[in-house]
Amino acid sequence: MCCDPVTGELKWSLDMEKNYVTEVPFWYTGQCPLVDGNTLVLAPAGEEILMTGVDCRTGEILWETPNTVGYKMSHSSVMLMTLGGKKNYIYTGVGGVCGVSAETEDTGALLRNISKWQPSVVAPSPLQLSGNTIFLVAGYGTGGALLQVDRNGSVWTPTLVEQYKPSEGLSSGQQTPILYKDMIISVMPKDGGGLRGKLVCYSPSNLHSPVWSSAADERFGLGPYIIINNHLFVFKDDGELYVYEVENRGMKFIKKQQVIENGADAWGPMAYADGYLIVRDAHTIKCLKINS
């Protein structure tokens, strides 16, 4: 739904389950909408429509991508990437990974899909590493994978060049890793071996050996993380907030603070704007003032 930011007045709403016959995933939905200019991009992955573009101001449907690949909705979100010199909307649904054109001349056209990556549950979103490579992660024992997308004119060739279990390399069960200062930052899943639950940094050129990991007592479960002004904020899933300064080959611990007492399931992504950080657990939402 779209609301006025000052008054809270409802401008328009869209029921994807009703309009697109979307099958709601286990544990309800987790997709974050993507705003590209004045277009809101969503992946209902319903019976007939895979992806759709909506006018942010009016709620008018601008374009729709037929669901010819038969994907179902995941908890992952649509990501905007430029691959092979062309803007793409990349989506990992239950059934595979696809690319949809984000260019004016053919917006909404399905460019490619690959079914060799099919986690039964996927929450993290795809992460672009280069002009033709995408990093994929998922929980429940899936681990990580590297997808290469090559273009020859109008022909696109997606190839899964690497795939491994969570104990064998960089992974994530809940949150989307961050690419920052030539490091991929993540929190390892519970089946990540000795690194389980730890904050880690890997080089994009080596997804199997961390360049840095947090201390033995710094484990975060399924908690989210965000970079603000060269500082990494990590929210432990019991409501404790950690702050690190980002260095060239790792992190420097700055401070920690219990933000939500007796916090439970603090898994939701944090949000930041104009010096304010919003955090939440299963029962409480708090807004914190962040001093830059």
C-alpha positions as CSV (number, residue, x, y, z in Angstrom):
1,M,0.0,0.0,0.0
2,C,1.0,3.6,-0.6
3,C,0.4,6.2,2.1
4,D,1.0,10.0,2.5
5,P,4.2,10.3,4.6
6,V,2.9,13.1,6.7
7,T,-0.8,12.4,7.3
8,G,-0.7,8.6,6.8
9,E,-3.6,8.9,4.3
10,L,-4.0,5.8,2.1
11,K,-3.3,6.7,-1.5
12,W,-3.7,3.3,-3.1
13,S,-3.3,-0.4,-2.4
14,L,-2.7,-3.7,-4.3
15,D,-3.7,-7.1,-3.0
16,M,-1.2,-9.5,-4.8
17,E,-2.9,-12.6,-3.4
18,K,-6.3,-11.6,-4.8
19,N,-5.2,-9.9,-8.0
20,Y,-2.5,-12.3,-9.1
21,V,-3.6,-15.6,-7.4
22,T,-0.3,-15.5,-5.5
23,E,0.4,-18.4,-3.2
24,V,1.6,-17.0,0.1
25,P,4.9,-18.6,1.1
26,F,5.5,-20.5,4.4
27,W,5.8,-18.0,7.4
28,Y,4.0,-15.4,5.3
29,T,5.7,-12.9,3.0
30,G,9.1,-11.3,3.2
31,Q,9.5,-9.6,-0.1
32,C,10.6,-5.9,-0.1
33,P,9.2,-3.7,-2.9
34,L,11.8,-2.2,-5.3
35,V,11.4,1.4,-6.3
36,D,13.0,2.2,-9.7
37,G,12.4,5.9,-10.6
38,N,8.6,6.3,-10.5
39,T,8.0,2.5,-10.8
40,L,7.3,0.1,-8.0
41,V,8.5,-3.4,-9.0
42,L,7.0,-6.4,-7.4
43,A,7.2,-10.2,-8.0
44,P,3.8,-11.7,-7.3
45,A,4.8,-14.9,-9.0
46,G,1.1,-15.8,-9.4
47,E,-0.7,-18.2,-11.7
48,E,-0.3,-15.9,-14.7
49,I,2.0,-13.0,-13.8
50,L,5.6,-13.3,-12.6
51,M,6.6,-9.7,-12.2
52,T,4.8,-6.3,-12.5
53,G,5.6,-2.6,-12.5
54,V,3.3,-0.2,-10.8
55,D,3.1,3.6,-10.9
56,C,4.3,4.8,-7.5
57,R,1.9,7.8,-7.4
58,T,-1.3,6.3,-8.8
59,G,-1.1,2.5,-8.4
60,E,-1.7,2.1,-12.1
61,I,-0.2,-1.2,-13.6
62,L,2.5,-0.1,-16.1
63,W,3.7,-3.5,-17.3
64,E,3.4,-7.2,-16.4
65,T,5.7,-10.2,-17.1
66,P,3.9,-13.5,-17.9
67,N,4.8,-16.3,-15.5
68,T,5.8,-18.7,-18.3
69,V,8.5,-20.2,-16.0
70,G,6.0,-21.3,-13.3
71,Y,7.8,-19.7,-10.4
72,K,6.1,-19.3,-7.0
73,M,6.7,-16.4,-4.6
74,S,9.7,-16.7,-2.4
75,H,10.8,-14.4,0.5
76,S,13.5,-12.9,-1.7
77,S,13.2,-9.4,-3.3
78,V,13.7,-8.1,-6.8
79,M,17.1,-6.5,-7.4
80,L,18.1,-4.0,-10.1
81,M,21.4,-4.9,-11.8
82,T,23.2,-4.0,-15.1
83,L,24.4,-7.1,-16.8
84,G,25.9,-7.2,-20.2
85,G,25.3,-3.5,-20.5
86,K,21.5,-3.9,-20.0
87,K,19.4,-3.1,-16.9
88,N,17.8,-6.1,-15.4
89,Y,15.4,-6.9,-12.6
90,I,16.8,-10.1,-11.1
91,Y,14.5,-12.3,-9.0
92,T,15.0,-15.6,-7.2
93,G,11.6,-17.3,-6.9
94,V,10.7,-20.8,-5.8
95,G,11.7,-22.6,-9.0
96,G,14.8,-20.7,-10.2
97,V,16.4,-17.3,-11.0
98,C,15.2,-15.0,-13.7
99,G,16.1,-11.7,-15.4
100,V,13.5,-9.3,-16.6
101,S,14.3,-6.2,-18.8
102,A,14.4,-2.9,-17.0
103,E,15.1,-0.9,-20.2
104,T,12.5,1.5,-21.7
105,E,12.3,-0.3,-25.1
106,D,11.3,-3.7,-23.7
107,T,10.4,-3.2,-20.0
108,G,9.0,-6.4,-18.5
109,A,10.3,-8.8,-21.1
110,L,11.7,-12.1,-19.7
111,L,15.3,-12.2,-20.8
112,R,16.5,-15.5,-19.2
113,N,15.9,-18.0,-16.4
114,I,17.9,-20.9,-14.8
115,S,16.3,-23.7,-12.8
116,K,19.6,-25.3,-11.5
117,W,19.3,-23.1,-8.3
118,Q,16.1,-24.2,-6.6
119,P,16.1,-23.8,-2.8
120,S,12.7,-24.8,-1.3
121,V,12.9,-21.7,0.9
122,V,14.9,-18.6,-0.1
123,A,14.9,-15.3,1.8
124,P,18.2,-13.5,0.8
125,S,18.1,-11.5,-2.4
126,P,20.7,-11.9,-5.3
127,L,23.9,-9.9,-4.9
128,Q,25.7,-8.6,-8.0
129,L,29.5,-9.0,-7.8
130,S,30.6,-7.9,-11.3
131,G,29.2,-7.1,-14.8
132,N,28.2,-10.7,-15.3
133,T,28.3,-12.5,-12.0
134,I,25.6,-12.8,-9.3
135,F,26.1,-14.3,-5.8
136,L,23.2,-16.4,-4.5
137,V,22.6,-17.7,-1.0
138,A,19.8,-19.5,0.9
139,G,19.2,-21.3,4.2
140,Y,18.1,-24.7,5.3
141,G,21.3,-26.4,4.2
142,T,21.4,-24.9,0.7
143,G,24.5,-22.7,1.0
144,G,25.9,-20.5,-1.8
145,A,26.3,-20.4,-5.5
146,L,27.8,-18.2,-8.2
147,L,25.8,-17.4,-11.3
148,Q,27.5,-16.2,-14.5
149,V,25.4,-14.4,-17.1
150,D,26.8,-14.0,-20.6
151,R,25.3,-12.0,-23.4
152,N,25.8,-12.4,-27.1
153,G,23.5,-9.9,-28.8
154,S,19.9,-10.8,-27.9
155,V,21.0,-14.3,-26.6
156,W,21.6,-14.6,-22.8
157,T,23.3,-17.7,-21.3
158,P,23.1,-18.2,-17.5
159,T,25.5,-20.7,-16.0
160,L,25.8,-21.9,-12.4
161,V,29.6,-22.0,-12.2
162,E,29.9,-22.9,-8.6
163,Q,27.7,-24.3,-5.8
164,Y,28.5,-25.4,-2.2
165,K,27.1,-26.2,1.2
166,P,27.0,-23.6,4.0
167,S,29.9,-25.3,5.9
168,E,32.1,-25.0,2.8
169,G,31.9,-21.2,2.2
170,L,30.2,-17.9,2.5
171,S,26.4,-18.2,3.1
172,S,23.4,-16.7,4.8
173,G,20.1,-18.1,5.8
174,Q,18.0,-14.9,6.3
175,Q,19.7,-11.6,5.4
176,T,21.1,-10.4,2.0
177,P,24.9,-10.1,2.1
178,I,26.5,-6.7,1.5
179,L,29.3,-6.0,-1.0
180,Y,31.4,-3.1,0.4
181,K,35.0,-2.1,0.0
182,D,35.8,-5.3,-2.0
183,M,34.4,-7.4,0.8
184,I,31.2,-9.5,1.0
185,I,29.7,-9.1,4.5
186,S,27.3,-11.6,6.0
187,V,26.2,-13.5,9.1
188,M,26.7,-17.2,8.7
189,P,23.7,-19.6,9.1
190,K,23.4,-22.1,12.0
191,D,24.7,-24.9,9.7
192,G,27.8,-22.8,8.8
193,G,30.2,-25.0,10.8
194,G,32.6,-23.3,13.2
195,L,31.5,-19.9,11.8
196,R,27.8,-20.4,12.6
197,G,26.1,-17.2,13.6
198,K,29.3,-15.1,13.2
199,L,29.7,-11.9,11.3
200,V,32.1,-12.6,8.5
201,C,33.9,-10.9,5.5
202,Y,34.9,-12.7,2.4
203,S,36.7,-11.5,-0.8
204,P,34.6,-11.8,-3.9
205,S,37.5,-13.7,-5.5
206,N,37.4,-16.4,-2.7
207,L,34.1,-17.5,-1.4
208,H,35.5,-20.3,0.8
209,S,38.0,-18.7,3.2
210,P,37.0,-15.6,5.3
211,V,39.3,-12.6,5.5
212,W,37.8,-11.7,8.9
213,S,35.3,-13.1,11.3
214,S,33.8,-11.8,14.6
215,A,34.9,-13.0,18.0
216,A,33.7,-16.3,19.4
217,D,31.1,-14.6,21.7
218,E,29.8,-12.3,18.8
219,R,27.2,-14.5,17.1
220,F,24.0,-12.9,15.7
221,G,21.6,-15.7,14.8
222,L,19.3,-14.4,12.0
223,G,19.8,-10.7,12.8
224,P,20.1,-8.0,10.1
225,Y,22.9,-5.6,9.3
226,I,23.3,-2.3,7.5
227,I,26.2,0.1,6.6
228,I,25.9,3.7,7.6
229,N,28.7,6.2,7.1
230,N,31.4,3.5,7.0
231,H,30.0,1.8,10.1
232,L,28.3,-1.6,10.2
233,F,25.3,-1.9,12.5
234,V,24.5,-5.5,13.3
235,F,21.3,-6.4,15.2
236,K,21.6,-9.6,17.3
237,D,18.4,-11.6,17.2
238,D,17.9,-11.0,21.0
239,G,17.7,-7.2,20.5
240,E,21.4,-6.2,21.1
241,L,22.9,-3.7,18.6
242,Y,26.6,-3.9,17.7
243,V,28.5,-1.2,15.9
244,Y,31.7,-1.9,13.9
245,E,34.0,0.5,11.9
246,V,34.6,-0.9,8.4
247,E,38.3,-1.4,7.7
248,N,40.0,-2.5,4.5
249,R,40.3,-6.2,5.5
250,G,37.7,-6.6,8.2
251,M,35.8,-4.8,11.1
252,K,36.9,-2.9,14.2
253,F,34.5,-3.4,17.1
254,I,33.2,0.0,18.5
255,K,30.4,-0.7,20.9
256,K,27.3,-2.7,21.7
257,Q,24.0,-1.8,23.4
258,Q,20.9,-3.7,24.4
259,V,18.2,-1.8,22.5
260,I,15.2,-4.1,23.1
261,E,15.1,-5.8,26.5
262,N,14.3,-9.5,26.3
263,G,14.2,-9.2,22.5
264,A,12.8,-12.1,20.5
265,D,13.2,-13.0,16.8
266,A,14.7,-9.6,15.8
267,W,15.1,-10.8,12.2
268,G,13.4,-8.0,10.2
269,P,15.7,-5.7,8.1
270,M,16.7,-2.4,9.7
271,A,15.8,0.9,8.0
272,Y,17.8,4.1,8.0
273,A,17.0,7.7,6.8
274,D,18.1,11.2,7.8
275,G,19.9,10.1,11.0
276,Y,17.3,7.7,12.3
277,L,17.6,4.0,12.5
278,I,14.5,1.8,12.9
279,V,14.9,-1.7,14.5
280,R,12.3,-4.3,15.4
281,D,11.8,-7.7,16.9
282,A,8.6,-9.9,17.0
283,H,6.9,-7.5,19.5
284,T,8.6,-4.1,19.5
285,I,9.6,-1.3,17.0
286,K,12.1,1.3,18.1
287,C,13.5,4.4,16.4
288,L,17.1,5.4,17.3
289,K,19.0,8.6,16.6
290,I,22.3,7.8,15.0
291,N,25.1,10.4,15.4
292,S,27.3,10.5,12.4
